[in-house]
Amino acid sequence: MKIGLLVTRDSFKDDIIGLTNAALKKGNEVIIFLMDDGTRHSQDSDIVALKDKEGVTMSLCDHSAKLRGITEDMIPKGVAAGSQYQNSIMNQDADRVVLI
């Protein structure tokens, strides 16, 4: 099963990490998409480290990031800077999507 995490807030760090780890432990894949204030998590090393786990992909809305002062050079390697297209792909590919 693929679980999508649509992260729109810059809070709930422990929930994002906990949900991701719980899903992986059960053999699921996790797709994380950061948008709106959630793009601020791209500057948190604990959240960004999730992308290095097998079965996790992470992307963000570059427009949302720019509006919050996150420039292209601040986006960590391995986090795809994209658009709402990545959000739509996550919603298409995920069996379940959780809004955080």
CNS distance restraints for C-alpha pairs under 8 A (distance, minus, plus):
assign (resid   1 and name CA) (resid  27 and name CA) 7.80 0.50 0.50
assign (resid   1 and name CA) (resid  28 and name CA) 5.07 0.50 0.50
assign (resid   1 and name CA) (resid  29 and name CA) 6.37 0.50 0.50
assign (resid   1 and name CA) (resid  94 and name CA) 7.55 0.50 0.50
assign (resid   1 and name CA) (resid  95 and name CA) 6.17 0.50 0.50
assign (resid   2 and name CA) (resid  28 and name CA) 5.69 0.50 0.50
assign (resid   2 and name CA) (resid  29 and name CA) 4.69 0.50 0.50
assign (resid   2 and name CA) (resid  30 and name CA) 5.73 0.50 0.50
assign (resid   2 and name CA) (resid  31 and name CA) 7.23 0.50 0.50
assign (resid   2 and name CA) (resid  93 and name CA) 7.22 0.50 0.50
assign (resid   2 and name CA) (resid  94 and name CA) 4.75 0.50 0.50
assign (resid   2 and name CA) (resid  95 and name CA) 5.33 0.50 0.50
assign (resid   2 and name CA) (resid  96 and name CA) 6.86 0.50 0.50
assign (resid   3 and name CA) (resid  23 and name CA) 7.40 0.50 0.50
assign (resid   3 and name CA) (resid  28 and name CA) 6.94 0.50 0.50
assign (resid   3 and name CA) (resid  29 and name CA) 6.12 0.50 0.50
assign (resid   3 and name CA) (resid  30 and name CA) 4.83 0.50 0.50
assign (resid   3 and name CA) (resid  31 and name CA) 6.20 0.50 0.50
assign (resid   3 and name CA) (resid  94 and name CA) 5.35 0.50 0.50
assign (resid   3 and name CA) (resid  95 and name CA) 6.06 0.50 0.50
assign (resid   3 and name CA) (resid  96 and name CA) 5.18 0.50 0.50
assign (resid   3 and name CA) (resid  97 and name CA) 5.84 0.50 0.50
assign (resid   3 and name CA) (resid  98 and name CA) 7.61 0.50 0.50
assign (resid   4 and name CA) (resid  30 and name CA) 5.77 0.50 0.50
assign (resid   4 and name CA) (resid  31 and name CA) 4.69 0.50 0.50
assign (resid   4 and name CA) (resid  32 and name CA) 5.91 0.50 0.50
assign (resid   4 and name CA) (resid  33 and name CA) 7.64 0.50 0.50
assign (resid   4 and name CA) (resid  90 and name CA) 6.23 0.50 0.50
assign (resid   4 and name CA) (resid  91 and name CA) 7.04 0.50 0.50
assign (resid   4 and name CA) (resid  94 and name CA) 5.43 0.50 0.50
assign (resid   4 and name CA) (resid  95 and name CA) 7.63 0.50 0.50
assign (resid   4 and name CA) (resid  96 and name CA) 6.09 0.50 0.50
assign (resid   4 and name CA) (resid  97 and name CA) 4.31 0.50 0.50
assign (resid   4 and name CA) (resid  98 and name CA) 6.11 0.50 0.50
assign (resid   5 and name CA) (resid  16 and name CA) 7.83 0.50 0.50
assign (resid   5 and name CA) (resid  30 and name CA) 7.27 0.50 0.50
assign (resid   5 and name CA) (resid  31 and name CA) 6.13 0.50 0.50
assign (resid   5 and name CA) (resid  32 and name CA) 4.77 0.50 0.50
assign (resid   5 and name CA) (resid  33 and name CA) 6.23 0.50 0.50
assign (resid   5 and name CA) (resid  97 and name CA) 5.75 0.50 0.50
assign (resid   5 and name CA) (resid  98 and name CA) 5.02 0.50 0.50
assign (resid   5 and name CA) (resid  99 and name CA) 6.12 0.50 0.50
assign (resid   5 and name CA) (resid 100 and name CA) 6.94 0.50 0.50
assign (resid   6 and name CA) (resid  32 and name CA) 6.24 0.50 0.50
assign (resid   6 and name CA) (resid  33 and name CA) 5.14 0.50 0.50
assign (resid   6 and name CA) (resid  34 and name CA) 6.28 0.50 0.50
assign (resid   6 and name CA) (resid  35 and name CA) 7.56 0.50 0.50
assign (resid   6 and name CA) (resid  87 and name CA) 7.81 0.50 0.50
assign (resid   6 and name CA) (resid  97 and name CA) 6.89 0.50 0.50
assign (resid   6 and name CA) (resid  98 and name CA) 6.07 0.50 0.50
assign (resid   6 and name CA) (resid  99 and name CA) 4.83 0.50 0.50
assign (resid   6 and name CA) (resid 100 and name CA) 5.97 0.50 0.50
assign (resid   7 and name CA) (resid  32 and name CA) 7.30 0.50 0.50
assign (resid   7 and name CA) (resid  33 and name CA) 6.09 0.50 0.50
assign (resid   7 and name CA) (resid  34 and name CA) 4.86 0.50 0.50
assign (resid   7 and name CA) (resid  35 and name CA) 6.22 0.50 0.50
assign (resid   7 and name CA) (resid  38 and name CA) 5.12 0.50 0.50
assign (resid   7 and name CA) (resid  39 and name CA) 7.88 0.50 0.50
assign (resid   7 and name CA) (resid  99 and name CA) 6.15 0.50 0.50
assign (resid   7 and name CA) (resid 100 and name CA) 4.75 0.50 0.50
assign (resid   8 and name CA) (resid  34 and name CA) 6.22 0.50 0.50
assign (resid   8 and name CA) (resid  35 and name CA) 5.11 0.50 0.50
assign (resid   8 and name CA) (resid  36 and name CA) 5.20 0.50 0.50
assign (resid   8 and name CA) (resid  37 and name CA) 5.54 0.50 0.50
assign (resid   8 and name CA) (resid  38 and name CA) 4.28 0.50 0.50
assign (resid   8 and name CA) (resid  39 and name CA) 7.46 0.50 0.50
assign (resid   8 and name CA) (resid  99 and name CA) 7.42 0.50 0.50
assign (resid   8 and name CA) (resid 100 and name CA) 6.08 0.50 0.50
assign (resid   9 and name CA) (resid  35 and name CA) 7.94 0.50 0.50
assign (resid   9 and name CA) (resid  36 and name CA) 6.89 0.50 0.50
assign (resid   9 and name CA) (resid  37 and name CA) 4.78 0.50 0.50
assign (resid   9 and name CA) (resid  38 and name CA) 4.30 0.50 0.50
assign (resid   9 and name CA) (resid  39 and name CA) 7.98 0.50 0.50
assign (resid   9 and name CA) (resid 100 and name CA) 6.57 0.50 0.50
assign (resid  10 and name CA) (resid  37 and name CA) 5.20 0.50 0.50
assign (resid  10 and name CA) (resid  38 and name CA) 4.64 0.50 0.50
assign (resid  10 and name CA) (resid  39 and name CA) 7.30 0.50 0.50
assign (resid  10 and name CA) (resid  40 and name CA) 5.91 0.50 0.50
assign (resid  10 and name CA) (resid  41 and name CA) 6.20 0.50 0.50
assign (resid  11 and name CA) (resid  38 and name CA) 7.74 0.50 0.50
assign (resid  12 and name CA) (resid  16 and name CA) 6.34 0.50 0.50
assign (resid  12 and name CA) (resid 100 and name CA) 7.31 0.50 0.50
assign (resid  13 and name CA) (resid  17 and name CA) 6.35 0.50 0.50
assign (resid  13 and name CA) (resid  47 and name CA) 7.26 0.50 0.50
assign (resid  14 and name CA) (resid  18 and name CA) 5.84 0.50 0.50
assign (resid  15 and name CA) (resid  19 and name CA) 5.80 0.50 0.50
assign (resid  16 and name CA) (resid  20 and name CA) 6.10 0.50 0.50
assign (resid  16 and name CA) (resid  47 and name CA) 7.64 0.50 0.50
assign (resid  16 and name CA) (resid 100 and name CA) 7.73 0.50 0.50
assign (resid  17 and name CA) (resid  21 and name CA) 6.13 0.50 0.50
assign (resid  17 and name CA) (resid  47 and name CA) 6.72 0.50 0.50
assign (resid  17 and name CA) (resid  50 and name CA) 7.41 0.50 0.50
assign (resid  18 and name CA) (resid  22 and name CA) 5.99 0.50 0.50
assign (resid  19 and name CA) (resid  23 and name CA) 6.03 0.50 0.50
assign (resid  20 and name CA) (resid  24 and name CA) 6.20 0.50 0.50
assign (resid  20 and name CA) (resid  30 and name CA) 6.48 0.50 0.50
assign (resid  20 and name CA) (resid  50 and name CA) 7.71 0.50 0.50
assign (resid  21 and name CA) (resid  25 and name CA) 6.04 0.50 0.50
assign (resid  22 and name CA) (resid  26 and name CA) 6.46 0.50 0.50
assign (resid  23 and name CA) (resid  27 and name CA) 6.57 0.50 0.50
assign (resid  23 and name CA) (resid  28 and name CA) 5.20 0.50 0.50
assign (resid  23 and name CA) (resid  29 and name CA) 6.99 0.50 0.50
assign (resid  23 and name CA) (resid  30 and name CA) 7.10 0.50 0.50
assign (resid  24 and name CA) (resid  28 and name CA) 4.98 0.50 0.50
assign (resid  24 and name CA) (resid  29 and name CA) 6.19 0.50 0.50
assign (resid  24 and name CA) (resid  30 and name CA) 7.27 0.50 0.50
assign (resid  24 and name CA) (resid  55 and name CA) 7.08 0.50 0.50
assign (resid  28 and name CA) (resid  55 and name CA) 7.32 0.50 0.50
assign (resid  29 and name CA) (resid  55 and name CA) 4.67 0.50 0.50
assign (resid  29 and name CA) (resid  56 and name CA) 5.98 0.50 0.50
assign (resid  30 and name CA) (resid  55 and name CA) 6.16 0.50 0.50
assign (resid  30 and name CA) (resid  56 and name CA) 4.80 0.50 0.50
assign (resid  30 and name CA) (resid  57 and name CA) 6.53 0.50 0.50
assign (resid  31 and name CA) (resid  56 and name CA) 5.83 0.50 0.50
assign (resid  31 and name CA) (resid  57 and name CA) 5.01 0.50 0.50
assign (resid  31 and name CA) (resid  58 and name CA) 6.02 0.50 0.50
assign (resid  31 and name CA) (resid  90 and name CA) 6.50 0.50 0.50
assign (resid  31 and name CA) (resid  94 and name CA) 7.49 0.50 0.50
assign (resid  32 and name CA) (resid  56 and name CA) 7.44 0.50 0.50
assign (resid  32 and name CA) (resid  57 and name CA) 6.12 0.50 0.50
assign (resid  32 and name CA) (resid  58 and name CA) 4.63 0.50 0.50
assign (resid  32 and name CA) (resid  59 and name CA) 6.37 0.50 0.50
assign (resid  33 and name CA) (resid  58 and name CA) 5.85 0.50 0.50
assign (resid  33 and name CA) (resid  59 and name CA) 5.00 0.50 0.50
assign (resid  33 and name CA) (resid  60 and name CA) 5.30 0.50 0.50
assign (resid  33 and name CA) (resid  61 and name CA) 7.68 0.50 0.50
assign (resid  33 and name CA) (resid  86 and name CA) 7.40 0.50 0.50
assign (resid  33 and name CA) (resid  87 and name CA) 6.29 0.50 0.50
assign (resid  33 and name CA) (resid  90 and name CA) 7.59 0.50 0.50
assign (resid  34 and name CA) (resid  38 and name CA) 5.02 0.50 0.50
assign (resid  34 and name CA) (resid  39 and name CA) 4.93 0.50 0.50
assign (resid  34 and name CA) (resid  41 and name CA) 7.56 0.50 0.50
assign (resid  34 and name CA) (resid  42 and name CA) 7.83 0.50 0.50
assign (resid  34 and name CA) (resid  58 and name CA) 7.80 0.50 0.50
assign (resid  34 and name CA) (resid  59 and name CA) 6.33 0.50 0.50
assign (resid  34 and name CA) (resid  60 and name CA) 4.43 0.50 0.50
assign (resid  34 and name CA) (resid  61 and name CA) 6.37 0.50 0.50
assign (resid  35 and name CA) (resid  39 and name CA) 5.12 0.50 0.50
assign (resid  35 and name CA) (resid  60 and name CA) 5.82 0.50 0.50
assign (resid  35 and name CA) (resid  61 and name CA) 5.20 0.50 0.50
assign (resid  35 and name CA) (resid  64 and name CA) 5.80 0.50 0.50
assign (resid  35 and name CA) (resid  65 and name CA) 7.34 0.50 0.50
assign (resid  36 and name CA) (resid  61 and name CA) 7.69 0.50 0.50
assign (resid  36 and name CA) (resid  64 and name CA) 5.00 0.50 0.50
assign (resid  36 and name CA) (resid  65 and name CA) 7.19 0.50 0.50
assign (resid  37 and name CA) (resid  64 and name CA) 7.44 0.50 0.50
assign (resid  37 and name CA) (resid  65 and name CA) 7.99 0.50 0.50
assign (resid  37 and name CA) (resid  68 and name CA) 7.50 0.50 0.50
assign (resid  38 and name CA) (resid  42 and name CA) 7.92 0.50 0.50
assign (resid  39 and name CA) (resid  60 and name CA) 6.37 0.50 0.50
assign (resid  39 and name CA) (resid  61 and name CA) 7.28 0.50 0.50
assign (resid  39 and name CA) (resid  64 and name CA) 6.77 0.50 0.50
assign (resid  39 and name CA) (resid  65 and name CA) 5.46 0.50 0.50
assign (resid  39 and name CA) (resid  68 and name CA) 7.96 0.50 0.50
assign (resid  40 and name CA) (resid  44 and name CA) 7.49 0.50 0.50
assign (resid  40 and name CA) (resid  65 and name CA) 7.29 0.50 0.50
assign (resid  40 and name CA) (resid  68 and name CA) 7.57 0.50 0.50
assign (resid  40 and name CA) (resid  70 and name CA) 7.67 0.50 0.50
assign (resid  41 and name CA) (resid  47 and name CA) 6.33 0.50 0.50
assign (resid  41 and name CA) (resid  48 and name CA) 7.43 0.50 0.50
assign (resid  42 and name CA) (resid  47 and name CA) 7.07 0.50 0.50
assign (resid  42 and name CA) (resid  48 and name CA) 6.02 0.50 0.50
assign (resid  42 and name CA) (resid  75 and name CA) 6.54 0.50 0.50
assign (resid  42 and name CA) (resid  76 and name CA) 7.08 0.50 0.50
assign (resid  43 and name CA) (resid  48 and name CA) 7.42 0.50 0.50
assign (resid  43 and name CA) (resid  74 and name CA) 7.61 0.50 0.50
assign (resid  43 and name CA) (resid  75 and name CA) 7.53 0.50 0.50
assign (resid  43 and name CA) (resid  76 and name CA) 7.87 0.50 0.50
assign (resid  44 and name CA) (resid  48 and name CA) 6.14 0.50 0.50
assign (resid  45 and name CA) (resid  49 and name CA) 5.87 0.50 0.50
assign (resid  46 and name CA) (resid  50 and name CA) 7.05 0.50 0.50
assign (resid  47 and name CA) (resid  51 and name CA) 7.91 0.50 0.50
assign (resid  48 and name CA) (resid  52 and name CA) 7.90 0.50 0.50
assign (resid  48 and name CA) (resid  76 and name CA) 7.52 0.50 0.50
assign (resid  48 and name CA) (resid  79 and name CA) 7.76 0.50 0.50
assign (resid  49 and name CA) (resid  53 and name CA) 7.45 0.50 0.50
assign (resid  50 and name CA) (resid  56 and name CA) 6.79 0.50 0.50
assign (resid  51 and name CA) (resid  56 and name CA) 5.33 0.50 0.50
assign (resid  51 and name CA) (resid  57 and name CA) 5.50 0.50 0.50
assign (resid  51 and name CA) (resid  58 and name CA) 5.77 0.50 0.50
assign (resid  51 and name CA) (resid  78 and name CA) 7.06 0.50 0.50
assign (resid  51 and name CA) (resid  79 and name CA) 7.31 0.50 0.50
assign (resid  52 and name CA) (resid  56 and name CA) 7.06 0.50 0.50
assign (resid  57 and name CA) (resid  79 and name CA) 7.76 0.50 0.50
assign (resid  58 and name CA) (resid  78 and name CA) 7.54 0.50 0.50
assign (resid  58 and name CA) (resid  79 and name CA) 5.30 0.50 0.50
assign (resid  58 and name CA) (resid  80 and name CA) 6.47 0.50 0.50
assign (resid  59 and name CA) (resid  79 and name CA) 5.03 0.50 0.50
assign (resid  59 and name CA) (resid  80 and name CA) 4.32 0.50 0.50
assign (resid  59 and name CA) (resid  81 and name CA) 5.81 0.50 0.50
assign (resid  59 and name CA) (resid  82 and name CA) 6.80 0.50 0.50
assign (resid  59 and name CA) (resid  86 and name CA) 7.06 0.50 0.50
assign (resid  60 and name CA) (resid  65 and name CA) 7.61 0.50 0.50
assign (resid  60 and name CA) (resid  79 and name CA) 7.12 0.50 0.50
assign (resid  60 and name CA) (resid  80 and name CA) 6.30 0.50 0.50
assign (resid  60 and name CA) (resid  81 and name CA) 5.24 0.50 0.50
assign (resid  60 and name CA) (resid  82 and name CA) 5.95 0.50 0.50
assign (resid  60 and name CA) (resid  83 and name CA) 7.04 0.50 0.50
assign (resid  60 and name CA) (resid  86 and name CA) 7.72 0.50 0.50
assign (resid  61 and name CA) (resid  65 and name CA) 6.31 0.50 0.50
assign (resid  61 and name CA) (resid  81 and name CA) 6.15 0.50 0.50
assign (resid  61 and name CA) (resid  82 and name CA) 5.23 0.50 0.50
assign (resid  61 and name CA) (resid  83 and name CA) 4.59 0.50 0.50
assign (resid  61 and name CA) (resid  84 and name CA) 6.27 0.50 0.50
assign (resid  61 and name CA) (resid  86 and name CA) 7.88 0.50 0.50
assign (resid  62 and name CA) (resid  66 and name CA) 6.05 0.50 0.50
assign (resid  62 and name CA) (resid  72 and name CA) 7.80 0.50 0.50
assign (resid  62 and name CA) (resid  81 and name CA) 5.35 0.50 0.50
assign (resid  62 and name CA) (resid  82 and name CA) 5.52 0.50 0.50
assign (resid  62 and name CA) (resid  83 and name CA) 6.09 0.50 0.50
assign (resid  63 and name CA) (resid  67 and name CA) 6.36 0.50 0.50
assign (resid  63 and name CA) (resid  83 and name CA) 7.00 0.50 0.50
assign (resid  64 and name CA) (resid  68 and name CA) 6.56 0.50 0.50
assign (resid  65 and name CA) (resid  69 and name CA) 6.47 0.50 0.50
assign (resid  65 and name CA) (resid  70 and name CA) 4.99 0.50 0.50
assign (resid  65 and name CA) (resid  71 and name CA) 7.09 0.50 0.50
assign (resid  66 and name CA) (resid  70 and name CA) 5.07 0.50 0.50
assign (resid  66 and name CA) (resid  71 and name CA) 5.77 0.50 0.50
assign (resid  66 and name CA) (resid  72 and name CA) 7.95 0.50 0.50
assign (resid  70 and name CA) (resid  74 and name CA) 6.06 0.50 0.50
assign (resid  70 and name CA) (resid  75 and name CA) 7.27 0.50 0.50
assign (resid  71 and name CA) (resid  75 and name CA) 6.94 0.50 0.50
assign (resid  72 and name CA) (resid  81 and name CA) 7.92 0.50 0.50
assign (resid  75 and name CA) (resid  79 and name CA) 6.81 0.50 0.50
assign (resid  75 and name CA) (resid  81 and name CA) 7.38 0.50 0.50
assign (resid  82 and name CA) (resid  86 and name CA) 6.36 0.50 0.50
assign (resid  83 and name CA) (resid  87 and name CA) 7.28 0.50 0.50
assign (resid  84 and name CA) (resid  88 and name CA) 6.24 0.50 0.50
assign (resid  85 and name CA) (resid  89 and name CA) 6.20 0.50 0.50
assign (resid  86 and name CA) (resid  90 and name CA) 6.14 0.50 0.50
assign (resid  87 and name CA) (resid  91 and name CA) 6.26 0.50 0.50
assign (resid  88 and name CA) (resid  92 and name CA) 6.14 0.50 0.50
assign (resid  89 and name CA) (resid  93 and name CA) 5.98 0.50 0.50
assign (resid  90 and name CA) (resid  94 and name CA) 5.68 0.50 0.50
assign (resid  91 and name CA) (resid  97 and name CA) 6.78 0.50 0.50
